[in-house]
Amino acid sequence: SAAVKSGDAGGRTVAVLGCGIRRIYPPENTDLAARIAGRGAVVSQFLPVTPPSAPTFRLRNAVCSGLALATLVVEAGPMSGARLQARLALEQGRQVLLLASLVAEQEWAATCLLHHSGVHTIDDDADGDAVVACLRPEDTGDVATGGGQLALALEAGR
């Protein structure tokens, strides 16, 4: 996963839960959450035992887009949290990066690209340097030289 690769490369990950901190969801991600907590943070805005639900995930997406410099949308179904997070990111003055294949295949993505100045496309096989190059210079500081911190919300649609 991106969180594991980030940690292995010396980076830090902040995992934002769509449930309480004592209710890791899905349960099979419990070990991953422990690894992330060891090198970064696992956070939740909900009471510790709050179960996951559609409303809690929507609220979580608002936190993710607010924490990140940009939201990278990899895939997004018709009712996905990725689409919601992209909209929230734009409302929060953040940038949105869409895979070129997503723009070609999904009308909402093409429309978003045409009507919002903070939306960029990236090649499907782009690496991290290409992603950073899409961001506004004033947002990244000196990320390219390793002196700044970059957070991207990676959201795979449901």
N, C-alpha and C positions, 0 to 999 in steps of 0.2 A: 504494500500500500504506500501511498504518498507519505503518510505519517512515519512509517518505518524507514523509508529512504531518506527522509529529512533528518531523522535522528541519527541514522548511520553516517550521514554526511556532516554531522556536527551541528545541524540546525535544530530549531525548537518548533514544536507543534503545540497549538492550543486547540483542543477538541471541545466544541460547544455541544452539549447534549440537548436533546429534545425531550428530556425526562429528568427526573431527580437523580442526583449523584449516586444514590444507592440502588438505582434501577438501570444499570447499563443495558442499552438496547441496541441491537439484539444481544441476548446473553452471551452468544459465542464471541463477542467483541470484548469480553471482560479482560482477557490477557492483553489485548491491544491497548485498552484504556490504561492498564497498569504500566505498560511500557511508555506510553505517552506521558503519564503523570511523572515518571521517573526522570524525564528529560525536558518536560514542558509543563503543560497544565491541562487538566480536565475540569471544565467549569459548567455550571448550570445555573439558570436564573430561577429554577423551580424548587419547591420544598424537596427535601431529600428522597422521599418515597413517591413522588409524583409519577404516575405511569405515563408512557408515551401515548400520544394521540395526535390527530391531525392538527388541532389548534396549537399544541405545544411545539410541533415541528415548524409551523409557520412563524411562531414567535422566535424560535431558535434561528431561523434563517435571517431574521432582521438583525439579530446580534452578530451572526457571521458576516453579513455584508457590511455592517458597521465597523467591525474589527479589521477587515481586510482592505488593502489598497485597491484591490480589484477582485471581481468575481469571474472565474473562468468556468464557462458552461461547456461541459463535455457532451452531455446528452440531456434531452428534456422532453418528456412525454407531455401530452395535452394538459394534465393537471399536476405537473411536477413542481416540487419545491425549488428546482433549479430556475424555472421561469419566474417564480415569485421572487427568489433571491436576486435575480438579474434586475427586476423592476425596482426592488427595494434599494439595491446598490445605486441605481441611477438617481432615485429620490434622495439618497444620502450624499450625492455628489461624488460617488465612487465610479470607477470605470468598470466596464463589462467587456470581457474577451469571449468571443464566440468562435468555435471551430468553423473553418470554411465549409466543411461538409454539412454542418448544422444550418448555416445560412442558405446553402443550396437546396436543402431538403425540407426545411420547415419555414412556412410563411411568417410566423411570428418573429423569427430570428432576422429574416430579411427586412421586415418592417421596422424592427428595433434598430437595425443598422442604419436604415435610411433616415430615421427621425430623431436620433439622439447622437449628439456629438461625442459622448463619452463611451461609445461602443466601437470596438475594433474587431477585425477578424484575424485569426492566426491560422497558419497551415496546420493540418491535422497531425503532422509529424514534427511540429515545432519543439525545440528544446527550451530549457529554462531561460537561456540568454535571449531567445526570440520573444518569449513572453515578456521579459523585463523591458525589452526594446519598445514594446507597444505602449507602455505606461508613460504618463506625462513626466517629464524630467523633474518638475517641482514635487511630485509625489514620491519619487524613489530616492532622492538624495544621492548618495554615492553607492547605491546597491550594486551596480556593476563592478565596483572595485572591492566589494565585500565589507564596506564600512557601514552600510545601512541595513535595515531589516525589511524584509518584504513578506507580506502575508497574502496568500491567495486562497480564496474559498473555492475549493474543488467540490463541485456538486454534481453527482451523477443522478439523473432523473429517476423517478420511480415509475 
